[in-house]
Amino acid sequence: QVQLVESGGGLVQPGGSLRLSCVASGFLSSLYAMEWYRQAPGKQRELVASIASMIHNSNTNYADSVKGRFTVSRDNAKNTVYLQMNSLKPEDTAVFYCHRVGRPDVWGQGTQVTVSS
């Protein structure tokens, strides 16, 4: 069964860090571009970070709002994609989703990140 399972969310103070994990099953995530999205209450889902497939050198891209603070990476041995989030701000509060680019595309169930003092 093809699926993505995110974990690692939680409550963190402003300036803190979290690492989100996205474990893939049923396919090799290294063969696909993988993305992290987030959706804040009352807002549209937005693309935060992406990592290309290994064939495309796992190149990464980031939204301007997280550039320099977030890092996307993959561990192919664990079939897992990560999102390291540093210097978190209250405006980063959202549900974060992992997404496989492809046909069909695949979404995880999401993990809540709350940044608050």
Secondary structure, DSSP 8 states (H G I E B T S, - for coil): --EEEEE--EEE-TT--EEEEEEEESS-GGGS-EEEEEE-TTS--EEEEEE--GGGTT-EEE-TTTTTTEEEEEEGGGTEEEEEE-S--GGG-EEEEEEE-SSS-EE---EEEEE--
